[in-house]
């Protein structure tokens, strides 16, 4: 059996994902064990491996160190990395077929502008509530830094974001940011993401709207 163990303890985002990507590119092991020391990296690595045809079959918490054991999912062929097509690397099929540009909304705060925080939060809520007006062109929402606070329990924007996600809009939430604010367990919408996903999304979007 071709087995690889990766020690990703202490590595900042997106290094754990990049190390896994490198291992799959060069080896495509029958068994991959990844050691991680934070919840955000655990979620990011698990999602990445799933996009590459691997399934995390075992997770052990060894005093704050997570040991993830992954194997190729049943029915998954061992094909080279460049032949895989993870969801993160392409706008939705519906956009491609309709010819509509894939637009990405990049949110880095839970408020808009400066001057008065209460007003800024109301403006952000109104902005998110109005995003459905973009129609089929709205492909993805990226939330970083203070923007991740919009995705947690008690956020006035949560219902609007849930409706957008249910309508097919992809929502990615920075795991490092959630962890910094101690909000990782409170996230209620979107997928926990890493900087590799962020960079890839910005590269692939036809248009980026920054708030």
C-alpha positions in Angstrom: 0.0 0.0 0.0 1.3 3.5 -1.0 0.8 5.5 2.2 1.9 9.1 3.0 1.9 11.0 6.3 1.9 14.8 6.3 2.8 16.8 9.4 1.0 20.1 8.9 1.1 21.2 12.6 1.8 24.9 13.0 1.3 25.7 9.3 -0.7 28.8 8.4 -3.4 28.8 5.8 -3.3 27.6 3.0 -0.1 25.5 3.6 -1.9 22.4 4.8 -4.0 22.3 1.7 -1.0 23.0 -0.5 0.9 20.2 1.1 -2.0 17.8 0.4 -2.2 19.1 -3.2 1.5 18.4 -3.7 1.2 14.9 -2.3 -1.8 14.0 -4.5 -0.1 15.5 -7.6 3.1 13.5 -7.2 1.8 10.3 -5.6 -2.0 9.7 -5.4 -1.5 7.5 -2.3 -3.8 4.7 -1.3 -3.7 6.2 2.2 -3.0 9.7 3.3 -2.6 10.7 7.0 -2.6 14.4 7.8 -1.7 15.9 11.1 -3.4 19.3 11.8 -3.5 21.5 14.9 -6.6 23.6 14.3 -10.3 23.2 13.3 -10.2 25.5 10.4 -7.4 23.6 8.7 -9.2 20.4 9.4 -12.3 21.6 7.6 -10.3 23.0 4.7 -8.2 19.8 4.2 -11.3 17.6 4.5 -13.2 19.6 1.8 -10.1 19.7 -0.5 -9.6 16.0 -0.3 -13.2 15.4 -1.0 -12.9 17.5 -4.2 -10.0 15.4 -5.3 -11.8 12.0 -4.9 -10.6 11.2 -1.4 -12.7 10.4 1.6 -11.7 11.1 5.2 -12.5 7.8 6.8 -11.1 8.5 10.3 -10.5 11.5 12.4 -8.7 11.3 15.8 -8.3 14.1 18.2 -5.1 13.6 20.1 -5.0 16.4 22.6 -5.8 19.2 20.1 -3.9 17.5 17.2 -6.2 16.1 14.6 -5.1 13.0 12.7 -7.1 12.7 9.5 -6.9 9.4 7.6 -8.1 9.6 4.0 -8.4 7.1 1.2 -9.6 7.2 -2.4 -13.4 7.1 -2.4 -15.0 4.0 -3.8 -15.4 4.1 -7.5 -12.8 6.9 -7.8 -10.1 6.4 -10.4 -6.5 7.2 -9.6 -6.1 10.0 -12.1 -3.4 12.7 -12.1 -4.2 16.0 -10.3 -4.5 18.0 -13.5 -7.4 15.8 -14.7 -9.5 16.4 -11.7 -12.1 19.2 -11.7 -12.8 20.4 -8.1 -15.9 22.6 -7.7 -13.8 25.5 -6.5 -12.0 25.8 -9.8 -15.0 26.6 -12.1 -18.1 28.8 -12.1 -21.4 27.0 -12.1 -22.4 25.0 -15.2 -25.5 27.1 -15.5 -23.5 30.3 -15.9 -21.3 28.7 -18.5 -24.3 27.4 -20.5 -26.2 30.7 -20.3 -23.2 32.8 -21.3 -23.7 35.0 -18.2 -20.6 36.4 -16.7 -19.6 34.9 -13.3 -19.6 37.8 -10.8 -18.0 37.5 -7.4 -18.8 39.6 -4.4 -15.8 40.1 -2.1 -16.8 41.2 1.5 -14.2 42.0 4.1 -16.3 43.6 6.8 -19.6 43.3 8.5 -20.3 47.0 7.7 -20.0 49.4 4.8 -17.9 52.5 5.0 -16.7 54.6 7.9 -18.2 57.2 10.2 -20.9 55.3 12.1 -20.8 51.6 12.8 -24.5 51.2 13.3 -25.2 52.9 10.0 -22.5 50.8 8.3 -24.1 47.6 9.5 -27.5 48.6 8.3 -26.0 49.5 4.9 -24.4 46.1 4.7 -27.6 44.3 5.6 -29.4 46.2 2.9 -26.7 45.4 0.4 -26.8 41.7 1.1 -30.6 41.7 1.0 -30.4 43.3 -2.5 -27.9 40.9 -4.0 -30.6 38.7 -5.5 -31.3 41.5 -7.9 -28.0 40.5 -9.6 -29.8 37.4 -10.9 -28.0 34.5 -12.5 -24.8 36.5 -12.8 -24.1 36.2 -9.0 -21.7 33.2 -8.8 -19.9 33.4 -5.5 -19.6 35.4 -2.3 -16.3 35.5 -0.5 -16.3 36.6 3.2 -13.0 37.4 4.9 -11.9 39.3 8.0 -14.9 41.0 9.7 -17.1 39.8 6.9 -17.2 36.3 8.4 -19.3 37.8 11.3 -22.2 38.0 8.8 -22.4 34.2 8.6 -22.7 33.3 12.3 -25.6 32.7 14.7 -27.4 36.0 15.5 -26.3 37.8 12.4 -29.1 39.9 10.9 -27.8 39.0 7.5 -27.9 35.3 8.1 -31.4 34.6 6.6 -30.5 36.5 3.5 -27.2 34.6 3.0 -29.0 31.3 3.6 -31.6 32.2 0.9 -28.8 33.1 -1.5 -27.0 29.8 -0.8 -30.3 27.8 -1.3 -30.7 29.6 -4.6 -27.4 28.2 -5.8 -25.0 31.0 -5.0 -21.6 29.7 -3.7 -20.6 31.2 -0.3 -17.0 30.7 1.0 -16.1 31.8 4.5 -12.5 32.3 5.6 -11.6 29.6 8.1 -8.6 31.5 9.5 -10.8 34.5 10.1 -13.5 32.5 11.9 -10.8 30.9 14.1 -9.3 34.3 14.9 -12.7 35.7 16.1 -13.5 32.4 17.9 -16.5 31.9 15.6 -15.7 28.7 13.9 -18.4 26.7 15.7 -21.0 29.4 15.2 -20.9 29.6 11.4 -24.3 28.8 9.9 -23.9 29.3 6.2 -21.3 28.7 3.5 -18.3 26.5 3.3 -15.1 27.1 5.4 -12.4 28.1 3.0 -8.7 28.9 2.7 -6.5 31.4 0.9 -5.9 29.0 -2.0 -9.7 29.0 -2.7 -9.8 32.7 -2.4 -7.0 33.4 -4.9 -8.5 30.8 -7.3 -12.0 32.3 -7.1 -10.7 35.8 -7.7 -8.7 34.5 -10.7 -11.7 32.7 -12.2 -14.4 35.3 -11.7 -15.3 37.4 -14.7 -16.0 40.4 -12.5 -15.2 41.1 -8.8 -17.3 43.5 -6.7 -15.3 44.5 -3.5 -17.2 45.8 -0.4 
